[in-house]
Amino acid sequence: MDEHARQQAFVTALVTEHFVQASARAATITESNGRAAIYLSAVSSGLVAFGFLAQGPGRLDPFVAAVLPALFILGVFTFIRLVQTSIEAAVLSLQIQRIRGYYRTLVPEAQQFFDAPGTHDALAVAMATSGNRASPVEMLFTAAAMIAAVNSILGGAGLALLAGTLTPLGSAGVLAIGALGTVTVFGLHLLYGYRRAAPTAGWPPLMRRRLPPPPQAPGSGQDSPSLLHSIRPREQDNPELALVETRPGTDPDV
């Protein structure tokens, strides 16, 4: 195969890969919309059921205790999957942007149709093609953040109902517990999303792990303090005593 045929085959494979990645990115967006719609439909159905039961003479507590935790767990699962699909879409956008950068170098006229990479990082350029920015603030405007907000309100409402049932607090105290629980749960959702997206987006980690000190080479002259404290004074004065085998019923000090 000559060089022209190899180049043509490479461009054909690159176009096919571009199409596959664009289709996969569209599939992640479709999946995110479907999961979010299922969760919001479940929440709305639960709220409608609450309204009907509140008008009847039966007790509402068993139904709330069974439905609210189920909706909250469903919301957590939905949020985790939406974060995963968001990261997948960002990675696919980055790969598509790399292919577009190669298209721009094929002929001089291609520069009119494909944007220049610029001086920013590759992910920021890839996100700019869809009208977004690769910044932590953009997390608040995603579908995952919307599900996190609704799920946090459900969690706070459940905590408020639980506090009102188990404690003698008034309305103000119950509302304070619900508001605090909502903010806490929403913050935990955002923390999880940030930690998952940080490696892909290049954001700094929130907490750096402390690495253990490197092992010291033998004979460096710096002994470990734990080893120094573990040596008894009599063994430092008489090294031969350290070699004495201690048998049952014998005392090496005798």
Secondary structure as UniProt FT lines:
FT   HELIX           3..55
FT   HELIX           61..103
FT   TURN            104..106
FT   HELIX           108..112
FT   HELIX           122..128
FT   TURN            129..131
FT   HELIX           136..141
FT   HELIX           143..166
FT   HELIX           171..201
FT   TURN            218..219
FT   HELIX           225..230
FT   HELIX           233..237
FT   HELIX           239..243
FT   TURN            248..249
FT   TURN            252..253
//
